[in-house]
Amino acid sequence: MTQDDPAAIRSHHCPGQATGGPAPVIVVGLDGSPASWDAFAWAAGEAVRSNGSLIAVYATPAVEPDAAFGGPFDYAAAEQARQEAARLLAAGAAQVASDVGVPLSFVREPSGVTRALTSVAH
């Protein structure tokens, strides 16, 4: 599945899907990689099937790895690049969510991936 295939997102069957109960809020990591878009597509499809909503989380490093080695580092340029990446991811996610009719929130979390996803899920 790709971010450009809303029909596949809507029609993917999930065996054993629970019925009834409150609508779920599904949290998924999104970093722009093909694997993260596949996960986002699956999560969007699950939100459609369960009449739920979706939160896409873009985790950014709290500390720049290059800065840890003591070399010169342009923090302003790095932050600007992260903001632009977040803007593009949010726009792409919003388009996919709109195409399939799923409510979406997009969160940029300055943390490691596991911590970011856990924090947002709680």
ChimeraX attribute file (.defattr): number of C-alpha atoms within 10 A of each C-alpha:
attribute: neighborCount
match mode: 1-to-1
recipient: residues
	/A:1	17
	/A:2	17
	/A:3	21
	/A:4	14
	/A:5	13
	/A:6	20
	/A:7	12
	/A:8	16
	/A:9	27
	/A:10	19
	/A:11	12
	/A:12	15
	/A:13	12
	/A:14	11
	/A:15	6
	/A:16	6
	/A:17	10
	/A:18	8
	/A:19	9
	/A:20	7
	/A:21	7
	/A:22	9
	/A:23	12
	/A:24	13
	/A:25	18
	/A:26	17
	/A:27	22
	/A:28	22
	/A:29	23
	/A:30	26
	/A:31	18
	/A:32	17
	/A:33	9
	/A:34	13
	/A:35	14
	/A:36	16
	/A:37	22
	/A:38	17
	/A:39	18
	/A:40	29
	/A:41	27
	/A:42	21
	/A:43	23
	/A:44	32
	/A:45	27
	/A:46	25
	/A:47	25
	/A:48	21
	/A:49	18
	/A:50	18
	/A:51	15
	/A:52	19
	/A:53	21
	/A:54	24
	/A:55	23
	/A:56	25
	/A:57	24
	/A:58	25
	/A:59	22
	/A:60	20
	/A:61	12
	/A:62	10
	/A:63	11
	/A:64	13
	/A:65	10
	/A:66	11
	/A:67	12
	/A:68	9
	/A:69	9
	/A:70	8
	/A:71	8
	/A:72	8
	/A:73	14
	/A:74	10
	/A:75	11
	/A:76	9
	/A:77	10
	/A:78	12
	/A:79	13
	/A:80	11
	/A:81	12
	/A:82	17
	/A:83	14
	/A:84	12
	/A:85	16
	/A:86	22
	/A:87	14
	/A:88	13
	/A:89	21
	/A:90	20
	/A:91	13
	/A:92	16
	/A:93	25
	/A:94	17
	/A:95	16
	/A:96	21
	/A:97	25
	/A:98	13
	/A:99	15
	/A:100	19
	/A:101	17
	/A:102	20
	/A:103	17
	/A:104	23
	/A:105	15
	/A:106	21
	/A:107	18
	/A:108	20
	/A:109	18
	/A:110	14
	/A:111	16
	/A:112	14
	/A:113	18
	/A:114	10
	/A:115	13
	/A:116	19
	/A:117	21
	/A:118	10
	/A:119	11
	/A:120	15
	/A:121	13
	/A:122	6
